[in-house]
Amino acid sequence: MTDETTSPERQLAATKGEAERRNLKIVGVAEDLNVSASKVSPFRRPVLGPWLTEKFGEFDVIIWARLDRAVRSMGDLHELAKWAKERGKRLIFASGPGDQMESQSNSERVIGAQAYLRQVGRWGGGMVPYGLRPVPFDGDGKKGWKLVHEPTTAPIVKEMVERVIAGHAQLAIARDLQRRGVPTPRDFQDQQNGRDRGKARKWSVPAVGNFLRLRALLGETMHNGQLVRDADGAPILRAEPLVTETEWGQLQAALADRAVTRVRTQTPHLLLGVIKCGGCGGPLYRQQYAKKGRPYVYFRCSGYMVEHNGCNERFRSEAIERGFQAIFLARVGHLEVERREFVAGHDNTDDLLNLDRLLADLEDEYNRGLVADRDRYLERKIRLKERRDKLAAETVRTARYRNVGTGMTYSEYWAGASVDQRRKLLLDSEIIAYAGRSQAFDAAREASCGFGDADAAGFWAAVHLEPRDLGSTDLNLTMMWRGDLAQRLKRTAQ
């Protein structure tokens, strides 16, 4: 992106902006395109010259975008200053100190161009957001670049968004993208630029999560971590959105929910995260051994090694899993499985605060006598107030989840579900179970989960199986529910 691409319109915007800031009325514009300030004096330029030599009685102030847009030599600067002093004119430069160091001039011009492009929603170069690509365009006679969907990566972005909203783990998504050979955002950018690192980067949970939190997915313009807004406080878009506002809300809620939970779901162990030790309250882990070619599967407490509490209980898994499934299906098998559905919220508080600030600034300028054009001031004030009244009339809705029926009972779902799907169902249903020896079970269970006061602990306790129910000599199993499913069970029991 060169300065010539944006310079004329950017300079005009800068000079008009400076005039508005100083409450000056514009009576004319002089544009001498393709005329060098270092070779042609201001007095000899085709458009500007007549204003200085013939029409100087029609204005009081001249505004340039920068000093080097007016003159490039000390001689021309002296003549221009002398002319202004003799005729009582003010010379104003919208930006830049005006020295003739070309490197500094170029740097400031580039920075100014980038700021202008952000404000008008055009792409100014640099790292292209994943899922987008730059294309040239000519809008309203102004050439430049804009960002549109990249046909290869935009579908990948949409797939990632849909999978996270559907409840897929970020680790599973990262592994799948890696398995399929999908390039990471940095690798794809390198490929587009013809660079070869030799070794491809890997997809990871942070790579997926951090990318899906970028507001670039909405097509919005960001600078130094801040959202760029227009004069009326609305976000400025520089690209085709990759997600809708509703999808964005669902996505961020799903990411936040995962970040808080941090529970694995991809595992062959049905009761991982569900079953706990009745002796110490710690989690039970499934272990498998083989002796003389015969497999033995146990649930083992990790308290001895992890918590260092001396608990090293071990139970045969068959009895526990059989008893657990029997309790679960007997109690909830007839109920309909419900899924959580995100309901997008609507809150324009930030936009209202921004408009209040703009109105207050505008009123302050008027009260201080800085407004030269009262009609323009009233027009802008009315426009801002109308926008504020419209936003204030909109109903504020908090984002939330609601339960929606699936048309399938727990028994029906359980019969056709995989181990992973069954385990996720248990975790979503907020079920917890305790297994332990008879002699230590009751006291430890009550101490670790508040079983003696189920309502205070957030549980609505369900069933306790004695050793004879499990085909064991000393094994006990208790299952409890909490949350929405607990309330449904409580209502059906009444």
TAUR-V740611 format. One line per field, one symbol per residue. ss: DSSP state (h for helix, s for strand, l for the rest). phi: phi as a letter, one per 40 degrees, with the letter a starting at -180 (. if undefined). psi: psi as a letter, one per 20 degrees, with the letter a starting at -180 (. if undefined). Layout:
ss->???
phi->???
psi->???
//
This chain:
ss->llhhhhhhhhhhhhhhhhhhhllllllllllllllllllllhhhlllhhhhhhllhhhllssssllhhhllllhhhhhhhhhhhhhhllssssllllllllhhhhhhhhhhhhhhhhhhhlllllllllllssssssssllssssssssllllhhhhhhhhhhhhllllhhhhhhhhhhlllllhhhhhhhhllllllllllllhhhhhhhhllhhhhlslssllsslslllllslslslllllhhhhhhhhhhhhhhhhhlllllllllllllssslllllsssssssssllsssssssslhhhhhllllllssshhhhhhhhhhhhhhhhlllssssssssllsllhhhhhhhhhhhhhhhhhhhllllllhhhhhhhhhhhhhhhhhhhhlllsllsssssssssshhhhhhhllhhhhhhhhhhllssssssshhhhhhhhhhhhlhhhlllllssssssslhhhhllllsssssssshhhhhhhhhhhl
phi->.ccccbddccccccccccccccfbccbabbbbcgbcccbbcdcbcdccdcccbbbcccabbbbbcaccccabbcccccccccdcccbgbbbbbcagcgcbcccccccccccccccccccbgbcbggccddgbacbcabbfgbcibbbbcccccdcccccdcccccchcccccccccccccgcccdccccccccgbbcgbccbcadcccccccccccccgccbafgbccbcccgccccbacccbccccccccccccccccccfbcbcaccdbcgbcbcccbgccbbcbbbbbfgbcbbbbbccdccccfbgcbcabccdcccccccccdcccbdccccbbcbcbccaabdcccccccccccccccccccgcccbcccccccccccccccccccccccbccabbcbcbgbcccccccbcccccccccccccfbbbbbacdcbccccccccbgccbdcccgbbcbbbbcdccbgbcacbabbbbagccccccccccc
psi->orhhhigghggghgghghgghjlqppiqpoonqkpphihpqhijqgghghhhhhkiiirhqppqgrhiigqjqhghggggggghghjkqpppphrqhjrjohghggghhgghgggghghjkqpjrappppirqpqqrnpkjoqbqrprpphghghgghggghhghijqqhghgghghghikpqrgghgggghjkqoigpqqqqrghggghgiipihhijqpqpkjqpprahjjqqppjrppiqrhghgggghggghgghgglpqinqiogjpigprpigiirqpqpqprpokipqppqpppjhghgiljiplqpqphggghghghggghhhihiqppqqpppoqrookgghghghhgghggghghghjkjohnhghghghgggghghghghhiqppppprqqppqijprhggghhjqrgghgghggghilqqqpqrqghiggghghhhjkhimghhjjqnqeqpprghhjkrhjpqpppqqrbghghghhghi.
//
